[in-house]
Amino acid sequence: MRSHSLFALVGLIGALVHPSRPDAGGDTARGHACAGDHGSCKGTTPEGYDGFLVFMATGSVPLSDGFFLDGMIFQEEILGRTPAEIEQNRADALAYFEARFGIADADARPDVAFLGFYADPRIDYRAYVISGQRVPPEGYVVHDGGWIALVTDPDGLTLGGELAGVHVPAGTFFSFGDYSIEVTRPGRGRDPDPIVIHYQCNDPLIPLANGGEVFTCDLLSEEFGAGRAQGMTSPVIEDGNLRPNGRTVLTFSDEGGL
């Protein structure tokens, strides 16, 4: 087992070369059962907050496949957006990257690559805690997708916008997307609608020495309101497979999750 220093670049490039959608497959993480509750635990909400969620990514993908799939799979099949809605969401991402980071025309410049993405379901990204809900030990599947701007200039990029003057190295990326949580119901009843949470990164995602990243994102949810996500990945390679080893905590409050 070892960390992979090129994790961020390998994963992002994979979005361009691995467009198909494989089955999630693989083993799923298991939690500890709650006594007398059929293994399902009801998540509590910390005092002063409107929502609290915890995600983990415990699966893996073959290193040769890359980490991301074609973003249109996420937009069309997972979120069910129309072509007009997808185009508007794309425009919103471009506008955010320009306003926050000063990256104008991210889709038409030589020093930045702009692309849609869908995190490969085989990473087994799941929600294990959702305040107010009894989440089963296997968790709920979390679909993660949207848009990314990736710095490709070997000399890096000096940002503008709200982070004017900050210089970031090649391989740094910026994200704008959504989480779609598949909430299931025991028995034969119709499953509830997915919980959709919008996110947009607050800071540049700069690859760490081990190839992982630490990130903070602003959130917006019809169910929970405004929030903040903080997370990390600490990737490893095992038998030719890339495991992101990710953890994400989401909080919602009147103060934007702070």
Secondary structure, 3 states (H helix, E strand, C coil): CECCCCHHHHHHHHHHHCCCCCCCCCCCCCCCCCCCCCCCEEECCCCCCCEEEEEEECCCEEHHHCCEEEHHHHHHHHCCCCHHHHHHHHHHHHHHHHHHHCCCCCCCCCCEEEEEEEECHHHCEEEEEEECCEECCCCEEEEEEEEEEEECCCCCEECCHHHCCCEECCCCEEEEEEEEECCCCCCCCCCCCCEEEEEEECCCECCCCCCCEEEEEEEEECCCEEEEEEEEECCEEECCEEECCEEEEEEECCCCCC
